[in-house]
Amino acid sequence: MSPRNAPELSPLDERELEELEALLDAVPAPLEPLDVSMTDGFLVGVLLQPQTVPPAQWLRHITDADGREPPNTPSLQRLHALVRRRHAELERTIAQRQWFDPWVWELDEDASPSEAVMPWVAGFATAMEFFPALMRMDGPALLEPLAQLFMHLDPEDLEDAGELLAEIETLEPPADMAEAVEMLVRASLLLADVSRPRKVNPPARKTHRPRPAGAAPARRPPPRR
């Protein structure tokens, strides 16, 4: 089996996603685990940090928002295995600047697109709270994609971010769920361009080899008529 198709590297299927949801719901009190959608946004926030965050530092926030240690049980090990697979999938797609499907779901018909994606963004914001290196980066290119994400949160949660709030005021809310999801992905990849820029190999230098003495010149293709 090739590494690309190995079980530990494959995306979670619907059954495994339901299993992860059940495992998160079963985390014992007083711990307060993230839900599935928040977990996904949290993982993207972790992956967008300018330096790699070790799993030991971010895994504990999945089972408790404040990072309290859960009891080490087989259920916890299974939960960690599933979350690590999603982390690995997102890491590959973000590194390659490819589209990924955020774990967000439509709510009832009266809910707005912003309300539907809000848990995902709340998970992203949780990552920013505990791993603030991305937010501390100085770059105007960060402002617009951050605004595209945080526009879905309550403005009172951003009262100390005047510049960000001003940028949010210039944005139109998404018209539907498809546009809301597209904004999540686009903003995440724009942030990756700043915090985790792709390495570009320098172009290969052309070398001119001298033609051996007496060799016939290379033939040109016949002109098109």
Salt bridges, closest charged atoms under 4 A:
GLU16 OE1 - ARG85 NH2 2.95
GLU19 OE2 - ARG78 NE 2.87
ASP40 OD1 - ARG86 NE 2.55
ASP64 OD1 - ARG68 NH2 2.85
GLU89 OE1 - ARG86 NH1 3.10
GLU182 OE2 - ARG186 NH1 3.38
ASP193 OD1 - ARG97 NE 2.69
